[in-house]
Amino acid sequence: MGKRDTDADTDPDQSGGDGEERTSGLPGRSRRRKRSVGVSRKHTVETLVVADSKMYRYHGNDVEHYVLTLMSVVRGVYRSPSLKNHINIVVVKLIIFESIWDTPFNLTSNAALTLKEFCLWQSSINDFTPFSEKHHDTAILLTREDICRAKGKCDTLGLAELGSICDKTRSCSVIEDNGISAAFTIAHELGHVFNLPHDDDRRCREELGDSFTGDLPFHVMAPTLDHNASPWDW
């Protein structure tokens, strides 16, 4: 038992407090929204992905394949033409903790505290030297822990701080694994890291203009992942 590291630029497609959270309206759990932005040049987001010991215990030796499958879905979401930006999500390192005793940060059901602990730890192993092989732009923690935003309020599926991508100590997110739909939660929380608010935020209605009087469409950034949302579109 121990820790497993996978280095190198891993293309998922080749694998078989303060914070913005997401919750669930589906019979399981989750939360999330849409926007239109100008076409931009290609942006590559180098990503560290960490799976905790509960992930390893649940998925066993398939955990690496499973995590990279999730990230392949995330990559597809960020390649959607509806985003109108070219964002390439690349996994540069995958760390799997096989035992709780090997986990170097405190992981509990408290989503905010776990996010804080994870953010500090990932910052400590990040090399901020330009073009370093040990550099990552953002870090994602995947856990089977039932994370809660408050006592008795455990419908939270993910947590990240808004607009934290340029802050080396805050560019991170915590995701509760609940199956393949966790990929949409990852995409959603990454959206918060990139400074995207929820689809029902007043700024979205302002962007649509005064002529828009209907209900706001719910997509990747819908506050709640349910049957009314289209989590693969922006």
TASUL-V851319 format. One record per helix or strand. SS is the DSSP state (H for helix, E for strand). FROM is the first residue (numbers start at 1). TO is the last residue. If there is no record, write none. Layout:
BEGIN
{{SS:FROM:TO} {SS:FROM:TO}}
END
This chain:
BEGIN
{{E:3:6} {E:10:10} {H:12:14} {E:20:24} {E:43:51} {H:53:78} {H:81:83} {E:87:97} {H:100:102} {E:110:110} {H:111:124} {E:138:143} {E:148:148} {E:150:150} {E:153:153} {E:156:160} {E:172:176} {H:182:193} {H:202:208} {E:224:225}}
END
